[in-house]
């Protein structure tokens, strides 16, 4: 197997996403009846990193799912222990050492220990095989230590691409809309009524900002995240809402993708200083924003540090 690090990125990046929602729920909170996530102290809307990562995974699977090296590890209906077999198969390791039944624990541990003694770097090889096969492990990392303690496992990978929580520019207003359904659930209910009621929680409008980080150091030493992988990430971010439509999410669109590129692997300026150069403000006279044009997104390009360039991809 060729080295996964030979094409790894050599530049650090940070990026900022601006996306909006109109009459939809961008990220429901299961602990609050699936209402739109909100900071209770400020009223700001929240979108988790996991929500956006799911959309990126789905988009990459849609565009590249059939190509070698672009499978998705965390996907719907996936059984992770079965996905881990990919690494064993590529290295010629018996499946019994990766998927251990209760009756085989003792034997598998002994065989695994013997294999580790013969090949001390076997766990690293397993990890690299998983990174090479799965795009989302190369990108976001993964925890692949779900096997019996003491047996072989694919390890824990810290991915080079990380996202902070998204937050709305202004406080959001969550509204409940009553809806009706003419189809009745049971025959007993059909004798009593001819429709059923339901509720739908929406945000009339919200503009969200979310920040991300890309570590060249982790790409070069852990996952092998490459320049080609990076271009696919930008493409997925740009198109992540296009194939993710649903009645619950309403109208969502990516409005800005602003990328900071450093001239060095470890960076030329602190990330928070770069993020402070970008701001979004309501236009004068707009009391209740209801569209993206009610805001102005500006960048202080004159204050850009040496060794850092900026690009507005959207």
Buried (B, 14 or more C-beta within 10 A) or exposed (E): EEEBBEBBBEBBBBBBBBBBBBBBBBBBBEEEEBBBBBBEEEEBBBBBBEBBBBBBBBBBBBBBEEEEBBBBBBBEEEEEBEBBBBBBEBBEBBEBBBBBEEEBBEEBBEBBEEBBEEEEEBBEBBBBBBBBBBBBBBBBBBEBEEBBEBBBBBBEBBBBBBBBBBBBBBEBBBEEEEEEEEEBEEEEEEEEEEEBEEEBBBBBBBBBBBBBBBBBBBBBEBBBBBEEBBEBBBBBBBBBBEEBEEEEBBEBEBBBBBBBBBEEBEBBBEBEBBBEBBBBEBEEEBEEBEEBEBBEBEBEEEEBBEEBEBEEEB
